[in-house]
């Protein structure tokens, strides 16, 4: 499946666009998506620890702008937002 990951706050540094497009397995969870983002950072930013901290501490939101948990299953191609913490926490 293809996910368009909308970037907000500190995560905007992950791309020169306002989003990333990632391919994930069917019925992946948000936790799986989080791991795919970390793989992307490892590949494109030599494992930038600050970026990885942002990913690990971020919340995610659905297309309906609702916060979704790490065990939320992604069942279709969709847009998902990553929402980093504000002010370091």
Secondary structure as UniProt FT lines:
FT   STRAND          2..7
FT   HELIX           9..14
FT   STRAND          19..23
FT   TURN            26..27
FT   STRAND          28..29
FT   HELIX           30..44
FT   TURN            46..47
FT   HELIX           49..57
FT   STRAND          59..61
FT   TURN            63..64
FT   STRAND          67..68
FT   TURN            70..71
FT   STRAND          73..74
FT   STRAND          78..83
FT   TURN            87..88
//
